């Protein structure tokens, strides 16, 4: 199950580079300035977290990374409301 979740997150991260316009409305909420750059940074972060979750040896680090990333993104949205 966590392997599938990791692969899904990694693919979503890769999609940030293929179709960045899809992520612009959501990213603008958290990053109203330099939204385009943040879309790429978030995509790279999601690829790394997803791959960490998909791997057996790196899964714990991936869980910690996912929790920290989710909290950080949430705080950015609240800050820029």
HTML snippet that shows the backbone in 3Dmol.js (N, CA, C, O; Angstrom):
<script src="https://3Dmol.org/build/3Dmol-min.js"></script>
<div id="view" style="width:600px;height:400px;position:relative"></div>
<script>
const pdb = `
ATOM      1  N   UNK A   1       0.820  -1.198   0.000  1.00  0.00           N
ATOM      2  CA  UNK A   1       0.000   0.000   0.000  1.00  0.00           C
ATOM      3  C   UNK A   1       0.866   1.266   0.000  1.00  0.00           C
ATOM      4  O   UNK A   1       0.621   2.183  -0.784  1.00  0.00           O
ATOM      5  N   UNK A   2       1.880   1.319   0.879  1.00  0.00           N
ATOM      6  CA  UNK A   2       2.711   2.521   0.923  1.00  0.00           C
ATOM      7  C   UNK A   2       3.563   2.654  -0.340  1.00  0.00           C
ATOM      8  O   UNK A   2       3.908   3.764  -0.744  1.00  0.00           O
ATOM      9  N   UNK A   3       3.897   1.533  -0.955  1.00  0.00           N
ATOM     10  CA  UNK A   3       4.634   1.614  -2.217  1.00  0.00           C
ATOM     11  C   UNK A   3       3.779   2.279  -3.293  1.00  0.00           C
ATOM     12  O   UNK A   3       4.266   3.123  -4.044  1.00  0.00           O
ATOM     13  N   UNK A   4       2.513   1.898  -3.364  1.00  0.00           N
ATOM     14  CA  UNK A   4       1.594   2.491  -4.334  1.00  0.00           C
ATOM     15  C   UNK A   4       1.388   3.983  -4.047  1.00  0.00           C
ATOM     16  O   UNK A   4       1.346   4.795  -4.971  1.00  0.00           O
ATOM     17  N   UNK A   5       1.262   4.337  -2.775  1.00  0.00           N
ATOM     18  CA  UNK A   5       1.134   5.743  -2.394  1.00  0.00           C
ATOM     19  C   UNK A   5       2.383   6.523  -2.814  1.00  0.00           C
ATOM     20  O   UNK A   5       2.281   7.622  -3.359  1.00  0.00           O
ATOM     21  N   UNK A   6       3.546   5.954  -2.561  1.00  0.00           N
ATOM     22  CA  UNK A   6       4.792   6.608  -2.947  1.00  0.00           C
ATOM     23  C   UNK A   6       4.898   6.833  -4.448  1.00  0.00           C
ATOM     24  O   UNK A   6       5.292   7.909  -4.897  1.00  0.00           O
ATOM     25  N   UNK A   7       4.549   5.825  -5.209  1.00  0.00           N
ATOM     26  CA  UNK A   7       4.583   5.953  -6.667  1.00  0.00           C
ATOM     27  C   UNK A   7       3.594   7.019  -7.127  1.00  0.00           C
ATOM     28  O   UNK A   7       3.898   7.805  -8.024  1.00  0.00           O
ATOM     29  N   UNK A   8       2.424   7.046  -6.520  1.00  0.00           N
ATOM     30  CA  UNK A   8       1.416   8.058  -6.874  1.00  0.00           C
ATOM     31  C   UNK A   8       1.915   9.464  -6.582  1.00  0.00           C
ATOM     32  O   UNK A   8       1.734  10.371  -7.395  1.00  0.00           O
ATOM     33  N   UNK A   9       2.539   9.650  -5.433  1.00  0.00           N
ATOM     34  CA  UNK A   9       3.070  10.967  -5.075  1.00  0.00           C
ATOM     35  C   UNK A   9       4.205  11.360  -6.025  1.00  0.00           C
ATOM     36  O   UNK A   9       4.284  12.510  -6.458  1.00  0.00           O
ATOM     37  N   UNK A  10       5.070  10.415  -6.345  1.00  0.00           N
ATOM     38  CA  UNK A  10       6.173  10.702  -7.270  1.00  0.00           C
ATOM     39  C   UNK A  10       5.637  11.074  -8.655  1.00  0.00           C
ATOM     40  O   UNK A  10       6.158  11.992  -9.290  1.00  0.00           O
ATOM     41  N   UNK A  11       4.623  10.385  -9.121  1.00  0.00           N
ATOM     42  CA  UNK A  11       4.036  10.706 -10.429  1.00  0.00           C
ATOM     43  C   UNK A  11       3.349  12.070 -10.410  1.00  0.00           C
ATOM     44  O   UNK A  11       3.409  12.816 -11.388  1.00  0.00           O
ATOM     45  N   UNK A  12       2.704  12.388  -9.300  1.00  0.00           N
ATOM     46  CA  UNK A  12       2.097  13.719  -9.164  1.00  0.00           C
ATOM     47  C   UNK A  12       3.181  14.784  -9.190  1.00  0.00           C
ATOM     48  O   UNK A  12       3.012  15.830  -9.816  1.00  0.00           O
ATOM     49  N   UNK A  13       4.290  14.524  -8.516  1.00  0.00           N
ATOM     50  CA  UNK A  13       5.408  15.464  -8.548  1.00  0.00           C
ATOM     51  C   UNK A  13       5.946  15.659  -9.953  1.00  0.00           C
ATOM     52  O   UNK A  13       6.230  16.785 -10.362  1.00  0.00           O
ATOM     53  N   UNK A  14       6.087  14.568 -10.693  1.00  0.00           N
ATOM     54  CA  UNK A  14       6.573  14.661 -12.069  1.00  0.00           C
ATOM     55  C   UNK A  14       5.595  15.444 -12.947  1.00  0.00           C
ATOM     56  O   UNK A  14       6.006  16.143 -13.873  1.00  0.00           O
ATOM     57  N   UNK A  15       4.311  15.323 -12.652  1.00  0.00           N
ATOM     58  CA  UNK A  15       3.293  16.046 -13.425  1.00  0.00           C
ATOM     59  C   UNK A  15       3.441  17.559 -13.280  1.00  0.00           C
ATOM     60  O   UNK A  15       3.004  18.308 -14.154  1.00  0.00           O
ATOM     61  N   UNK A  16       4.050  18.015 -12.186  1.00  0.00           N
ATOM     62  CA  UNK A  16       4.297  19.450 -12.014  1.00  0.00           C
ATOM     63  C   UNK A  16       5.155  20.007 -13.152  1.00  0.00           C
ATOM     64  O   UNK A  16       5.038  21.181 -13.504  1.00  0.00           O
ATOM     65  N   UNK A  17       6.006  19.171 -13.720  1.00  0.00           N
ATOM     66  CA  UNK A  17       6.894  19.602 -14.802  1.00  0.00           C
ATOM     67  C   UNK A  17       6.244  19.441 -16.175  1.00  0.00           C
ATOM     68  O   UNK A  17       6.545  20.187 -17.106  1.00  0.00           O
ATOM     69  N   UNK A  18       5.356  18.467 -16.288  1.00  0.00           N
ATOM     70  CA  UNK A  18       4.702  18.184 -17.566  1.00  0.00           C
ATOM     71  C   UNK A  18       3.534  19.137 -17.819  1.00  0.00           C
ATOM     72  O   UNK A  18       3.339  19.610 -18.938  1.00  0.00           O
ATOM     73  N   UNK A  19       2.767  19.411 -16.779  1.00  0.00           N
ATOM     74  CA  UNK A  19       1.583  20.274 -16.910  1.00  0.00           C
ATOM     75  C   UNK A  19       1.504  21.245 -15.725  1.00  0.00           C
ATOM     76  O   UNK A  19       0.597  21.140 -14.899  1.00  0.00           O
ATOM     77  N   UNK A  20       2.444  22.182 -15.640  1.00  0.00           N
ATOM     78  CA  UNK A  20       2.478  23.082 -14.484  1.00  0.00           C
ATOM     79  C   UNK A  20       1.220  23.930 -14.333  1.00  0.00           C
ATOM     80  O   UNK A  20       0.881  24.330 -13.219  1.00  0.00           O
ATOM     81  N   UNK A  21       0.526  24.210 -15.425  1.00  0.00           N
ATOM     82  CA  UNK A  21      -0.677  25.029 -15.355  1.00  0.00           C
ATOM     83  C   UNK A  21      -1.764  24.382 -14.500  1.00  0.00           C
ATOM     84  O   UNK A  21      -2.596  25.085 -13.926  1.00  0.00           O
ATOM     85  N   UNK A  22      -1.769  23.074 -14.410  1.00  0.00           N
ATOM     86  CA  UNK A  22      -2.760  22.370 -13.589  1.00  0.00           C
ATOM     87  C   UNK A  22      -2.570  22.701 -12.107  1.00  0.00           C
ATOM     88  O   UNK A  22      -3.539  22.764 -11.349  1.00  0.00           O
ATOM     89  N   UNK A  23      -1.321  22.911 -11.704  1.00  0.00           N
ATOM     90  CA  UNK A  23      -1.003  23.139 -10.297  1.00  0.00           C
ATOM     91  C   UNK A  23      -0.982  24.613  -9.914  1.00  0.00           C
ATOM     92  O   UNK A  23      -0.856  24.948  -8.735  1.00  0.00           O
ATOM     93  N   UNK A  24      -1.103  25.490 -10.895  1.00  0.00           N
ATOM     94  CA  UNK A  24      -1.013  26.923 -10.617  1.00  0.00           C
ATOM     95  C   UNK A  24      -2.090  27.435  -9.664  1.00  0.00           C
ATOM     96  O   UNK A  24      -1.748  28.162  -8.732  1.00  0.00           O
ATOM     97  N   UNK A  25      -3.368  27.102  -9.836  1.00  0.00           N
ATOM     98  CA  UNK A  25      -4.372  27.643  -8.914  1.00  0.00           C
ATOM     99  C   UNK A  25      -4.117  27.266  -7.453  1.00  0.00           C
ATOM    100  O   UNK A  25      -4.275  28.099  -6.560  1.00  0.00           O
ATOM    101  N   UNK A  26      -3.731  26.039  -7.212  1.00  0.00           N
ATOM    102  CA  UNK A  26      -3.467  25.579  -5.847  1.00  0.00           C
ATOM    103  C   UNK A  26      -2.173  26.188  -5.321  1.00  0.00           C
ATOM    104  O   UNK A  26      -2.114  26.636  -4.176  1.00  0.00           O
ATOM    105  N   UNK A  27      -1.142  26.204  -6.151  1.00  0.00           N
ATOM    106  CA  UNK A  27       0.158  26.728  -5.727  1.00  0.00           C
ATOM    107  C   UNK A  27       0.102  28.221  -5.435  1.00  0.00           C
ATOM    108  O   UNK A  27       0.805  28.716  -4.553  1.00  0.00           O
ATOM    109  N   UNK A  28      -0.727  28.927  -6.169  1.00  0.00           N
ATOM    110  CA  UNK A  28      -0.837  30.371  -5.960  1.00  0.00           C
ATOM    111  C   UNK A  28      -1.349  30.691  -4.547  1.00  0.00           C
ATOM    112  O   UNK A  28      -1.000  31.729  -3.985  1.00  0.00           O
ATOM    113  N   UNK A  29      -2.174  29.806  -3.975  1.00  0.00           N
ATOM    114  CA  UNK A  29      -2.674  30.011  -2.615  1.00  0.00           C
ATOM    115  C   UNK A  29      -1.533  30.023  -1.597  1.00  0.00           C
ATOM    116  O   UNK A  29      -1.534  30.825  -0.662  1.00  0.00           O
ATOM    117  N   UNK A  30      -0.577  29.143  -1.783  1.00  0.00           N
ATOM    118  CA  UNK A  30       0.534  29.037  -0.838  1.00  0.00           C
ATOM    119  C   UNK A  30       1.707  29.929  -1.222  1.00  0.00           C
ATOM    120  O   UNK A  30       2.461  30.383  -0.362  1.00  0.00           O
ATOM    121  N   UNK A  31       1.853  30.174  -2.519  1.00  0.00           N
ATOM    122  CA  UNK A  31       3.008  30.912  -3.024  1.00  0.00           C
ATOM    123  C   UNK A  31       2.559  31.966  -4.025  1.00  0.00           C
ATOM    124  O   UNK A  31       2.717  31.780  -5.232  1.00  0.00           O
ATOM    125  N   UNK A  32       2.000  33.069  -3.540  1.00  0.00           N
ATOM    126  CA  UNK A  32       1.485  34.078  -4.464  1.00  0.00           C
ATOM    127  C   UNK A  32       2.573  34.763  -5.291  1.00  0.00           C
ATOM    128  O   UNK A  32       2.293  35.285  -6.370  1.00  0.00           O
ATOM    129  N   UNK A  33       3.801  34.764  -4.799  1.00  0.00           N
ATOM    130  CA  UNK A  33       4.922  35.331  -5.556  1.00  0.00           C
ATOM    131  C   UNK A  33       5.793  34.186  -6.065  1.00  0.00           C
ATOM    132  O   UNK A  33       5.999  33.198  -5.361  1.00  0.00           O
ATOM    133  N   UNK A  34       6.290  34.316  -7.258  1.00  0.00           N
ATOM    134  CA  UNK A  34       7.138  33.280  -7.865  1.00  0.00           C
ATOM    135  C   UNK A  34       6.445  31.921  -7.935  1.00  0.00           C
ATOM    136  O   UNK A  34       7.068  30.885  -7.703  1.00  0.00           O
ATOM    137  N   UNK A  35       5.168  31.936  -8.253  1.00  0.00           N
ATOM    138  CA  UNK A  35       4.382  30.703  -8.277  1.00  0.00           C
ATOM    139  C   UNK A  35       5.006  29.657  -9.201  1.00  0.00           C
ATOM    140  O   UNK A  35       5.074  28.479  -8.850  1.00  0.00           O
ATOM    141  N   UNK A  36       5.455  30.080 -10.370  1.00  0.00           N
ATOM    142  CA  UNK A  36       6.039  29.133 -11.326  1.00  0.00           C
ATOM    143  C   UNK A  36       7.258  28.407 -10.778  1.00  0.00           C
ATOM    144  O   UNK A  36       7.407  27.202 -10.976  1.00  0.00           O
ATOM    145  N   UNK A  37       8.119  29.129 -10.097  1.00  0.00           N
ATOM    146  CA  UNK A  37       9.301  28.497  -9.489  1.00  0.00           C
ATOM    147  C   UNK A  37       8.895  27.526  -8.390  1.00  0.00           C
ATOM    148  O   UNK A  37       9.473  26.447  -8.260  1.00  0.00           O
ATOM    149  N   UNK A  38       7.895  27.914  -7.600  1.00  0.00           N
ATOM    150  CA  UNK A  38       7.445  27.049  -6.509  1.00  0.00           C
ATOM    151  C   UNK A  38       6.759  25.794  -7.037  1.00  0.00           C
ATOM    152  O   UNK A  38       6.817  24.747  -6.392  1.00  0.00           O
ATOM    153  N   UNK A  39       6.120  25.878  -8.179  1.00  0.00           N
ATOM    154  CA  UNK A  39       5.526  24.673  -8.764  1.00  0.00           C
ATOM    155  C   UNK A  39       6.621  23.655  -9.049  1.00  0.00           C
ATOM    156  O   UNK A  39       6.458  22.467  -8.769  1.00  0.00           O
ATOM    157  N   UNK A  40       7.723  24.111  -9.601  1.00  0.00           N
ATOM    158  CA  UNK A  40       8.842  23.203  -9.898  1.00  0.00           C
ATOM    159  C   UNK A  40       9.482  22.666  -8.622  1.00  0.00           C
ATOM    160  O   UNK A  40       9.796  21.479  -8.535  1.00  0.00           O
ATOM    161  N   UNK A  41       9.676  23.530  -7.640  1.00  0.00           N
ATOM    162  CA  UNK A  41      10.266  23.083  -6.372  1.00  0.00           C
ATOM    163  C   UNK A  41       9.379  22.059  -5.683  1.00  0.00           C
ATOM    164  O   UNK A  41       9.861  21.048  -5.172  1.00  0.00           O
ATOM    165  N   UNK A  42       8.079  22.330  -5.673  1.00  0.00           N
ATOM    166  CA  UNK A  42       7.150  21.384  -5.052  1.00  0.00           C
ATOM    167  C   UNK A  42       7.113  20.063  -5.818  1.00  0.00           C
ATOM    168  O   UNK A  42       7.017  18.992  -5.219  1.00  0.00           O
ATOM    169  N   UNK A  43       7.189  20.146  -7.136  1.00  0.00           N
ATOM    170  CA  UNK A  43       7.234  18.923  -7.931  1.00  0.00           C
ATOM    171  C   UNK A  43       8.448  18.082  -7.598  1.00  0.00           C
ATOM    172  O   UNK A  43       8.339  16.867  -7.433  1.00  0.00           O
ATOM    173  N   UNK A  44       9.599  18.714  -7.498  1.00  0.00           N
ATOM    174  CA  UNK A  44      10.828  17.985  -7.161  1.00  0.00           C
ATOM    175  C   UNK A  44      10.732  17.383  -5.758  1.00  0.00           C
ATOM    176  O   UNK A  44      11.169  16.256  -5.526  1.00  0.00           O
ATOM    177  N   UNK A  45      10.162  18.140  -4.837  1.00  0.00           N
ATOM    178  CA  UNK A  45       9.997  17.642  -3.470  1.00  0.00           C
ATOM    179  C   UNK A  45       9.070  16.431  -3.442  1.00  0.00           C
ATOM    180  O   UNK A  45       9.340  15.449  -2.750  1.00  0.00           O
ATOM    181  N   UNK A  46       7.993  16.506  -4.184  1.00  0.00           N
ATOM    182  CA  UNK A  46       7.042  15.390  -4.213  1.00  0.00           C
ATOM    183  C   UNK A  46       7.635  14.151  -4.884  1.00  0.00           C
ATOM    184  O   UNK A  46       7.343  13.029  -4.469  1.00  0.00           O
ATOM    185  N   UNK A  47       8.449  14.336  -5.896  1.00  0.00           N
ATOM    186  CA  UNK A  47       9.132  13.185  -6.505  1.00  0.00           C
ATOM    187  C   UNK A  47      10.038  12.524  -5.471  1.00  0.00           C
ATOM    188  O   UNK A  47      10.032  11.302  -5.328  1.00  0.00           O
ATOM    189  N   UNK A  48      10.818  13.332  -4.751  1.00  0.00           N
ATOM    190  CA  UNK A  48      11.745  12.779  -3.755  1.00  0.00           C
ATOM    191  C   UNK A  48      10.993  12.064  -2.629  1.00  0.00           C
ATOM    192  O   UNK A  48      11.377  10.965  -2.229  1.00  0.00           O
ATOM    193  N   UNK A  49       9.942  12.675  -2.126  1.00  0.00           N
ATOM    194  CA  UNK A  49       9.168  12.055  -1.049  1.00  0.00           C
ATOM    195  C   UNK A  49       8.497  10.777  -1.544  1.00  0.00           C
ATOM    196  O   UNK A  49       8.496   9.760  -0.850  1.00  0.00           O
ATOM    197  N   UNK A  50       7.934  10.832  -2.737  1.00  0.00           N
ATOM    198  CA  UNK A  50       7.274   9.655  -3.294  1.00  0.00           C
ATOM    199  C   UNK A  50       8.234   8.489  -3.479  1.00  0.00           C
ATOM    200  O   UNK A  50       7.901   7.348  -3.157  1.00  0.00           O
ATOM    201  N   UNK A  51       9.418   8.772  -3.994  1.00  0.00           N
ATOM    202  CA  UNK A  51      10.405   7.706  -4.171  1.00  0.00           C
ATOM    203  C   UNK A  51      10.866   7.153  -2.832  1.00  0.00           C
ATOM    204  O   UNK A  51      11.100   5.952  -2.699  1.00  0.00           O
ATOM    205  N   UNK A  52      10.999   8.032  -1.836  1.00  0.00           N
ATOM    206  CA  UNK A  52      11.383   7.567  -0.497  1.00  0.00           C
ATOM    207  C   UNK A  52      10.302   6.656   0.084  1.00  0.00           C
ATOM    208  O   UNK A  52      10.618   5.642   0.707  1.00  0.00           O
ATOM    209  N   UNK A  53       9.046   7.003  -0.111  1.00  0.00           N
ATOM    210  CA  UNK A  53       7.947   6.157   0.381  1.00  0.00           C
ATOM    211  C   UNK A  53       7.888   4.821  -0.352  1.00  0.00           C
ATOM    212  O   UNK A  53       7.548   3.796   0.239  1.00  0.00           O
ATOM    213  N   UNK A  54       8.218   4.835  -1.623  1.00  0.00           N
ATOM    214  CA  UNK A  54       8.136   3.613  -2.432  1.00  0.00           C
ATOM    215  C   UNK A  54       9.233   2.614  -2.082  1.00  0.00           C
ATOM    216  O   UNK A  54       9.052   1.407  -2.240  1.00  0.00           O
ATOM    217  N   UNK A  55      10.364   3.115  -1.609  1.00  0.00           N
ATOM    218  CA  UNK A  55      11.481   2.231  -1.272  1.00  0.00           C
ATOM    219  C   UNK A  55      11.355   1.681   0.141  1.00  0.00           C
ATOM    220  O   UNK A  55      10.898   2.386   1.041  1.00  0.00           O
ATOM    221  N   UNK A  56      11.744   0.464   0.338  1.00  0.00           N
ATOM    222  CA  UNK A  56      11.648  -0.166   1.656  1.00  0.00           C
ATOM    223  C   UNK A  56      12.562   0.460   2.691  1.00  0.00           C
ATOM    224  O   UNK A  56      12.134   0.735   3.812  1.00  0.00           O
ATOM    225  N   UNK A  57      13.799   0.686   2.336  1.00  0.00           N
ATOM    226  CA  UNK A  57      14.780   1.218   3.293  1.00  0.00           C
ATOM    227  C   UNK A  57      14.571   2.692   3.613  1.00  0.00           C
ATOM    228  O   UNK A  57      15.005   3.163   4.664  1.00  0.00           O
ATOM    229  N   UNK A  58      13.923   3.412   2.735  1.00  0.00           N
ATOM    230  CA  UNK A  58      13.769   4.861   2.905  1.00  0.00           C
ATOM    231  C   UNK A  58      12.343   5.262   3.294  1.00  0.00           C
ATOM    232  O   UNK A  58      12.021   6.449   3.354  1.00  0.00           O
ATOM    233  N   UNK A  59      11.509   4.281   3.554  1.00  0.00           N
ATOM    234  CA  UNK A  59      10.095   4.563   3.814  1.00  0.00           C
ATOM    235  C   UNK A  59       9.889   5.440   5.051  1.00  0.00           C
ATOM    236  O   UNK A  59       9.076   6.364   5.019  1.00  0.00           O
ATOM    237  N   UNK A  60      10.606   5.166   6.129  1.00  0.00           N
ATOM    238  CA  UNK A  60      10.434   5.971   7.347  1.00  0.00           C
ATOM    239  C   UNK A  60      10.811   7.425   7.087  1.00  0.00           C
ATOM    240  O   UNK A  60      10.119   8.338   7.535  1.00  0.00           O
ATOM    241  N   UNK A  61      11.894   7.638   6.372  1.00  0.00           N
ATOM    242  CA  UNK A  61      12.297   9.007   6.022  1.00  0.00           C
ATOM    243  C   UNK A  61      11.234   9.657   5.144  1.00  0.00           C
ATOM    244  O   UNK A  61      10.955  10.848   5.278  1.00  0.00           O
ATOM    245  N   UNK A  62      10.646   8.878   4.253  1.00  0.00           N
ATOM    246  CA  UNK A  62       9.580   9.394   3.390  1.00  0.00           C
ATOM    247  C   UNK A  62       8.356   9.807   4.181  1.00  0.00           C
ATOM    248  O   UNK A  62       7.735  10.825   3.874  1.00  0.00           O
ATOM    249  N   UNK A  63       7.998   9.034   5.195  1.00  0.00           N
ATOM    250  CA  UNK A  63       6.847   9.374   6.039  1.00  0.00           C
ATOM    251  C   UNK A  63       7.116  10.679   6.787  1.00  0.00           C
ATOM    252  O   UNK A  63       6.255  11.556   6.850  1.00  0.00           O
ATOM    253  N   UNK A  64       8.311  10.796   7.348  1.00  0.00           N
ATOM    254  CA  UNK A  64       8.685  12.028   8.061  1.00  0.00           C
ATOM    255  C   UNK A  64       8.674  13.210   7.086  1.00  0.00           C
ATOM    256  O   UNK A  64       8.163  14.281   7.409  1.00  0.00           O
ATOM    257  N   UNK A  65       9.236  13.010   5.904  1.00  0.00           N
ATOM    258  CA  UNK A  65       9.262  14.062   4.894  1.00  0.00           C
ATOM    259  C   UNK A  65       7.862  14.474   4.462  1.00  0.00           C
ATOM    260  O   UNK A  65       7.586  15.661   4.292  1.00  0.00           O
ATOM    261  N   UNK A  66       6.982  13.500   4.284  1.00  0.00           N
ATOM    262  CA  UNK A  66       5.615  13.797   3.873  1.00  0.00           C
ATOM    263  C   UNK A  66       4.881  14.591   4.949  1.00  0.00           C
ATOM    264  O   UNK A  66       4.164  15.543   4.640  1.00  0.00           O
ATOM    265  N   UNK A  67       5.055  14.206   6.201  1.00  0.00           N
ATOM    266  CA  UNK A  67       4.404  14.928   7.297  1.00  0.00           C
ATOM    267  C   UNK A  67       4.916  16.367   7.385  1.00  0.00           C
ATOM    268  O   UNK A  67       4.131  17.304   7.531  1.00  0.00           O
ATOM    269  N   UNK A  68       6.230  16.533   7.295  1.00  0.00           N
ATOM    270  CA  UNK A  68       6.817  17.872   7.379  1.00  0.00           C
ATOM    271  C   UNK A  68       6.389  18.725   6.186  1.00  0.00           C
ATOM    272  O   UNK A  68       6.059  19.901   6.344  1.00  0.00           O
ATOM    273  N   UNK A  69       6.397  18.140   5.013  1.00  0.00           N
ATOM    274  CA  UNK A  69       6.004  18.859   3.798  1.00  0.00           C
ATOM    275  C   UNK A  69       4.539  19.275   3.867  1.00  0.00           C
ATOM    276  O   UNK A  69       4.200  20.405   3.516  1.00  0.00           O
ATOM    277  N   UNK A  70       3.675  18.380   4.313  1.00  0.00           N
ATOM    278  CA  UNK A  70       2.253  18.696   4.437  1.00  0.00           C
ATOM    279  C   UNK A  70       2.009  19.823   5.435  1.00  0.00           C
ATOM    280  O   UNK A  70       1.201  20.717   5.184  1.00  0.00           O
ATOM    281  N   UNK A  71       2.710  19.777   6.565  1.00  0.00           N
ATOM    282  CA  UNK A  71       2.574  20.833   7.573  1.00  0.00           C
ATOM    283  C   UNK A  71       3.078  22.161   7.030  1.00  0.00           C
ATOM    284  O   UNK A  71       2.461  23.203   7.246  1.00  0.00           O
ATOM    285  N   UNK A  72       4.190  22.119   6.332  1.00  0.00           N
ATOM    286  CA  UNK A  72       4.777  23.348   5.778  1.00  0.00           C
ATOM    287  C   UNK A  72       3.850  23.963   4.726  1.00  0.00           C
ATOM    288  O   UNK A  72       3.618  25.172   4.732  1.00  0.00           O
ATOM    289  N   UNK A  73       3.323  23.135   3.829  1.00  0.00           N
ATOM    290  CA  UNK A  73       2.408  23.653   2.808  1.00  0.00           C
ATOM    291  C   UNK A  73       1.153  24.247   3.450  1.00  0.00           C
ATOM    292  O   UNK A  73       0.692  25.319   3.058  1.00  0.00           O
ATOM    293  N   UNK A  74       0.614  23.544   4.431  1.00  0.00           N
ATOM    294  CA  UNK A  74      -0.557  24.056   5.130  1.00  0.00           C
ATOM    295  C   UNK A  74      -0.295  25.394   5.789  1.00  0.00           C
ATOM    296  O   UNK A  74      -1.138  26.290   5.748  1.00  0.00           O
ATOM    297  N   UNK A  75       0.876  25.530   6.397  1.00  0.00           N
ATOM    298  CA  UNK A  75       1.212  26.802   7.055  1.00  0.00           C
ATOM    299  C   UNK A  75       1.363  27.923   6.036  1.00  0.00           C
ATOM    300  O   UNK A  75       1.031  29.071   6.332  1.00  0.00           O
ATOM    301  N   UNK A  76       1.856  27.614   4.849  1.00  0.00           N
ATOM    302  CA  UNK A  76       1.993  28.622   3.787  1.00  0.00           C
ATOM    303  C   UNK A  76       0.627  29.101   3.309  1.00  0.00           C
ATOM    304  O   UNK A  76       0.429  30.294   3.076  1.00  0.00           O
ATOM    305  N   UNK A  77      -0.308  28.177   3.166  1.00  0.00           N
ATOM    306  CA  UNK A  77      -1.650  28.552   2.729  1.00  0.00           C
ATOM    307  C   UNK A  77      -2.297  29.449   3.787  1.00  0.00           C
ATOM    308  O   UNK A  77      -2.878  30.484   3.458  1.00  0.00           O
ATOM    309  N   UNK A  78      -2.195  29.052   5.045  1.00  0.00           N
ATOM    310  CA  UNK A  78      -2.785  29.861   6.130  1.00  0.00           C
ATOM    311  C   UNK A  78      -2.140  31.235   6.219  1.00  0.00           C
ATOM    312  O   UNK A  78      -2.821  32.233   6.454  1.00  0.00           O
ATOM    313  N   UNK A  79      -0.842  31.284   6.034  1.00  0.00           N
ATOM    314  CA  UNK A  79      -0.110  32.558   6.108  1.00  0.00           C
ATOM    315  C   UNK A  79      -0.550  33.514   5.001  1.00  0.00           C
ATOM    316  O   UNK A  79      -0.630  34.722   5.225  1.00  0.00           O
ATOM    317  N   UNK A  80      -0.830  32.997   3.833  1.00  0.00           N
ATOM    318  CA  UNK A  80      -1.137  33.842   2.676  1.00  0.00           C
ATOM    319  C   UNK A  80      -2.627  33.971   2.393  1.00  0.00           C
ATOM    320  O   UNK A  80      -3.013  34.362   1.292  1.00  0.00           O
ATOM    321  N   UNK A  81      -3.445  33.655   3.343  1.00  0.00           N
ATOM    322  CA  UNK A  81      -4.899  33.791   3.170  1.00  0.00           C
ATOM    323  C   UNK A  81      -5.304  35.217   2.986  1.00  0.00           C
ATOM    324  O   UNK A  81      -6.490  35.506   2.827  1.00  0.00           O
TER     325      UNK A  81
END
`;
const viewer = $3Dmol.createViewer("view");
viewer.addModel(pdb, "pdb");
viewer.setStyle({}, {cartoon: {color: "spectrum"}});
viewer.zoomTo();
viewer.render();
</script>
